[in-house]
């Protein structure tokens, strides 16, 4: 679920995968793996995303809408 949320929020901000990966300091392949839900991001990375998007960790992991 988190991959779909990351992709949705990234697209709402108007970033390509490459732009967003560079912005947050990860490899584009890692971001793509998260968005395809082939890999799970670490808790520290989830917190970093929550701070970037100004949403809760619960929102990112699908516990709240």
C-alpha positions, 0 to 999 in steps of 0.5 A: 500500500505504501508504494501507491501512496508514495507514487500518488503524493509524488505525482501530486507534487509534479515530480518525475521519479528521477526528480523525486529520487534526486530530491530525497537522496535515493537511487531512482531504482530504489524509488521505483521498487518502493512504488511497485511495492517490490521493496519496503522502505525503512522506518526512518525513510518512511518518517522522512517521506512523511515529513516531506509530504507533511502527512502522518506515517499512518497515512503513508502506511494506509492506516488512515485516509 
